[in-house]
Amino acid sequence: MIKHPMKRTLISTVSSRLKHLILGTAFTIVPYIGFSQSGYYSYDQDNFRNQALFMDTIAVQAPDLTRINAVLFYLTNAERIAQGLAPLTYHPKLEEAAQMHSNAMVHYKFFDHINQFSKPMELPDDRARLAGIYNPHLSENIIESFVLRYTPGQSVYTGAPGVFRLTPDGTPIAPHTYLSLGEQMLHDWMNSPPHRKNILSEKAVSLGCGTTLFLKTDFNDMPSVIATQNFQLLENVQAADQ
């Protein structure tokens, strides 16, 4: 029976500098991509919960991480509207910058807003420029979370790699749905004052999210995700190919 430490979240604004944290050994899984960018204009924060594609259980070996990105986007706007704020527009270049950072954190095994392994991708604004944004004014949220319905710190019994039980002969802990995983991550961000501040910023204009799934080889291949939210502040994104 083993117990794993709490998952982590970090907040960043343009000027912040945060402690560099090292993740456990990990490797990535190639995702299935099924949610197109046009979907952002087909659904909104009011009707996305009714869509079957977000209620699907995540298939760990073939996850559609674009659906998690979309859920995070819609849930963020739902939180903003509940507080009397305008919803954010989706921008694919912000998603590209966010995905770039999530991929890098898994690849280089770190958890921070500062990428010390690649100078061109060091800061959120640097990554936005690489994605083709000419006028980046970014704030950023990041989070690491578990794909299984596992409570961090909970004692579990391990079986085959990626299999966890609450009792020795119990049913394996099931994966989240795309919606429930997004809800868990938004819940954690909203219960952290600096992350909540980014989500509810009156300066925020647009949003893009990027998620990477990996297996924590130091925790019996626990399927996990790192997600990044990139918020454009102050003015609309000006980007290549617009």
N, C-alpha and C positions, 0 to 999 in steps of 0.2 A: 504494500500500500504506500503510495507516495502522495506528496502534496506539492503543488506548484505555486510560486509567488504570484502576486497580483499583476495584472496587465498594466500597461503604461499609457499615459497620454502626455503630450507636450503641446505647448502653445508658442506661436511666434508672431511677431510683427516685424516690420521692415528692419528695425534697429536692434532686435533682441539677440542675445548670445546665450546659449544654453549648454548645459553639461553634456558631454559626449558619452553615450551609453552603448555598450556592446551587447548585441543579441547572442543567444545561443547558436550553435552551429545549425545551419538551415540550408535547404535547397528548394528551388521553386518548382511549381507544377505549371505546365503550359495550359492556359485557360482556354475555354471555349468562349467565343465572342458572338453573342446572339442579339443583344439589344443595340439597335442602330441609333445614331444621333437623331434621326428623324423622330424617334420615340419621345424625345423630350418635348416635342411640339404636339404630340398626340395625347399625352396625359398631363395631369397637373397634380398639385398637392391635395386636391379635393377628390379625385377619382382614381388615383393610382392604386389605392388599397384594394380596389375591386378587380384588379387585373390578375388573372390566374398565374401569369408568369412570375409575379413576385411572391406568390404563395408556395411555389415549388420548393421542395427540400433541396439544399445545395448538394450536388454530386461532387464529392471531394476530388475524385480523379478527373473530372471534367467540369470544373466550375465556370459559370458564366459571370465573370467578375464585373462585366458592364452592367449587369442588373443590380449589383450591390452599389455601384457608383450612382445609378439612377435613384435607388431608394434613398441614399444619403442626401441627394439633391432635393428630392421631394419632401423628405422629412424636415430638412433644414427650412424650406419655405413654409411648411406647416407651422413650425415653431415661430417663425417671424410673423406670420399673419396672426397667430394667436396673441402676439404682443403688439398688434396694431402697426406692424412694419410692412413695407412693400416687399413682395417676393423678389428674389434674385433671378436674373436671366441666366440661362445656361450658355456657356461658351466652350467650344471644343478645344481651343488653345489652352484654356485653364485646366481642362481635363488632361490634356497632353502633358502639361507641366507637372500636375499632381501625380500622374501615372509614372512619369520619369523619376520622381523622388521616391515613390513607394518601391519601384523596381530597384533603385539604387540602394535603399536601406536594406532590402533583403540580400541583394548581391554582395554588398560590402559588409554586411552584418553589423549595422549600427542603427541607432534610433535617436535621431536629432534633426533639427531643422537645418543644421550646417553640415554640408557634405565635405568632409575634410579629405576625401579620397579623389575628388575631381574638382579642380579649380573652376572650370567652366560651369559646373553645376553647384557651386558652393552655397548660394543663398536663394531664397524663393524668387527674387526678381531675376537672378541669373538664369534660373531654369525657365522662367517665363519668356525671357528673351530668346533662349534656345528653341522654345516652342513656336516662336514667331510673333510674340507680342512686342510692339514697339514702345508702349507706354506702361510698363508694369508698376503697379502700386499694390503689392500683395501682402495679405496676412494669411496665416497658414495654421491649420490644425492637423495633428497626426495622432494616430492611435494604433495600438496592437491589441488584437482581440482573438478569441478562440472561435473556430467554426462550429465546434460541437457545443451542445447546450450544457456546458460545464461552468460551474461557479468558481472563479479564481480562488485559490487557497483551499479548495475542498479536497478531502482525502479520497483517493480513487485507487482501484485495483486495475493493473494493466494486464493485457493479454498479448495478442499479436500486435505488431506495430500499428499504431493509430486506433487501437481498440481500448476503451476505458469503461469501467463499470463502477457503480457505487457500492456493490456488494460482490463477493467472490464469484457467485454464480448468477449475478443479475444480468439484465438486458444491457447490451452496450449502449452507452450514451449516444443519442441520435444527433445528427447535424441540425443546425438552424435552417429555417427557410431564409430566402433572400430578405424578406421583410423583417423577420424577427432578429436577424443579425444586424441589419441596419438600425433597428430600434434600440438594440443593446448599445451599439456604438454611440448613437445620438444621446441616449440616456446618460452615458458616461461623460460625454462632452458637456452636456447641459448641466451636469452636477459639478462641473469644474469651472469656477468663476472666470478664469481667463479665456477658456474655450467658449463658454457661453457668451462672453463679450464679443468675440469674433462673429459668432453665429447671429447675434442680435445687433450688430453694428449698423448704425444709421449711415455710415460711410460706404458700406458694401454695396456694390452694383451688380456683380456677376459672380458665378461660382462654377467650378469644375472639380470633380472628385476622381481619384485614382486609387485602385486597390490591387494588391498583390497577395496571392495565397502561397504559403510555404509550409513545410513540415518541420516542427521543432525536434531535431534529432536528439537533443538533450532531454526530451520529455516524451519518449516513446512515439515519436513521429506525430505528436499532436497537431492536427491541421489548424493553422492559424492564418490570420490576415494582418497586413499593415495597410492602413488607409490614410490618404492625404486629402485634405480639403484646401483648395486655393481660392481665396476671395480677392477679386479685383475691387479696390477702393477708389472713391473720389470721382472717377470718370469711366466712361465706357471703354472697353478694350478696343485698341487699334491694332490690327494684326495683318500679317501677310495672308493672301488668298481670301480676303474679305470681299 
